Amino acid sequence: MAAGNVLFLCTGNSARSILAEALLNRLGKGRWKAFSAGSFPKGEVHPMALRLLGERGFRTNHLQSKSWDEFANADSPRIDHVITVCDNAAGETCPIWPGNPAREHWGLVDPAATESAGQRTAFEEAYRLLEVRIEDFLARQADG
């Protein structure tokens, strides 16, 4: 049984929030369910995010860029934690989430905004930072 649902938010929902969704769904080992969305979704997942996740053995066919409005409806999954992973989304007026979920902000540099020559390294760094933060999040939840 899941310990809760986490919604990762970013503006475009194409890179950081997608990586976070995939990581928590793996590291949460079925106890946690992760979702991701954006305030202004790009409509497609960044190809480097898909490549990086695929190389690490993640299934990626279900990942999609979507609006946070999908999670603000009465029939949406109950969200226990909302975590913003970009500074723009953190400063935006979010929808009212049913159930008053806990909120956190993990500001990360957007790897998709990096020039093509350094983009792979930027995505790997975002992945690494998200992995550390998600492991910390899971440890804090286990302690609490």
C-alpha positions in Angstrom: 0.0 0.0 0.0 1.2 3.5 -0.9 2.4 5.8 1.9 1.2 8.7 -0.2 1.1 10.6 -3.4 3.5 13.2 -4.5 3.0 15.7 -7.3 6.2 17.3 -8.7 5.6 20.6 -10.4 7.6 22.6 -12.9 6.6 25.1 -15.5 7.1 23.0 -18.6 6.9 19.5 -17.2 9.4 18.2 -19.7 12.6 17.5 -17.7 13.1 18.0 -13.9 9.6 17.1 -12.8 9.6 14.1 -15.2 12.9 12.9 -13.8 11.6 13.3 -10.2 8.4 11.4 -11.0 10.3 8.4 -12.4 12.9 8.4 -9.6 10.3 8.5 -6.8 8.2 5.8 -8.4 11.3 3.6 -8.4 12.8 4.6 -5.1 9.4 4.6 -3.3 9.1 0.9 -4.0 5.3 1.0 -4.3 4.8 2.8 -1.0 4.8 6.2 -2.8 3.2 7.1 -6.0 4.6 10.1 -7.9 3.0 12.3 -10.6 4.3 15.3 -12.4 2.7 18.3 -14.1 3.4 21.8 -15.3 1.8 25.2 -15.1 2.5 25.7 -18.9 3.4 22.2 -20.1 5.5 21.9 -23.2 3.4 19.0 -24.4 6.3 16.6 -24.8 9.0 15.1 -22.6 12.5 16.3 -23.4 14.3 13.7 -25.5 17.4 13.8 -23.2 15.2 13.1 -20.1 13.8 10.0 -21.9 17.3 8.9 -23.1 18.8 9.3 -19.6 15.9 7.4 -17.9 15.9 4.7 -20.5 19.7 4.1 -20.1 19.1 3.6 -16.4 16.4 1.0 -17.0 13.3 3.1 -16.4 10.1 2.5 -18.5 9.4 5.8 -20.2 6.4 5.0 -22.5 3.9 6.3 -19.9 5.7 9.6 -19.2 4.0 12.7 -20.6 4.0 16.4 -20.2 0.7 17.5 -18.7 -1.0 20.4 -17.0 -1.3 20.7 -13.3 -5.0 21.3 -13.8 -5.4 17.5 -14.2 -4.6 17.1 -10.5 -6.9 19.9 -9.2 -10.2 18.1 -9.9 -12.4 16.2 -7.4 -11.8 12.9 -9.2 -8.0 13.4 -9.3 -5.7 11.3 -7.2 -5.4 12.6 -3.6 -2.1 14.5 -3.4 -0.2 14.4 -0.1 2.9 16.4 -1.0 3.4 19.0 -3.7 7.1 19.6 -4.6 8.1 22.3 -7.0 11.4 21.7 -8.7 11.9 25.0 -10.5 11.9 28.5 -9.2 9.3 29.7 -11.7 6.6 27.2 -10.6 7.4 27.9 -6.9 6.4 31.6 -7.5 3.3 30.9 -9.4 -0.2 30.8 -8.0 -1.0 27.1 -7.8 -4.4 25.6 -8.0 -6.1 24.7 -4.7 -5.2 21.1 -4.1 -7.9 19.1 -2.3 -6.7 17.9 1.2 -4.2 20.7 1.8 -1.0 18.7 0.9 2.4 19.5 2.4 4.5 21.7 0.2 8.3 21.8 -0.5 10.5 23.6 -3.0 13.6 22.0 -4.5 14.9 24.6 -6.9 17.1 23.1 -9.6 18.7 24.5 -12.7 16.8 23.6 -15.8 19.0 21.1 -17.7 16.9 21.7 -20.9 18.0 25.3 -20.9 21.7 24.3 -21.2 23.5 24.6 -24.5 23.5 21.3 -26.5 27.2 20.6 -25.8 26.7 20.5 -22.0 23.1 19.3 -22.0 23.9 15.7 -21.2 26.0 16.7 -18.2 23.3 19.1 -17.0 20.7 16.3 -17.2 22.9 13.9 -15.3 23.5 16.5 -12.6 19.7 17.2 -12.3 19.2 13.4 -12.0 21.8 13.1 -9.3 20.5 16.0 -7.3 16.9 14.7 -7.5 18.0 11.2 -6.5 19.7 12.6 -3.3 16.7 14.8 -2.5 14.2 12.0 -3.0 16.2 9.6 -0.8 16.3 12.3 1.8 12.5 12.9 1.4 11.9 9.1 1.9 14.1 9.0 4.9 12.3 12.0 6.5 8.9 10.4 5.8 10.1 7.1 7.4 11.3 8.9 10.5 8.1 11.0 10.8 
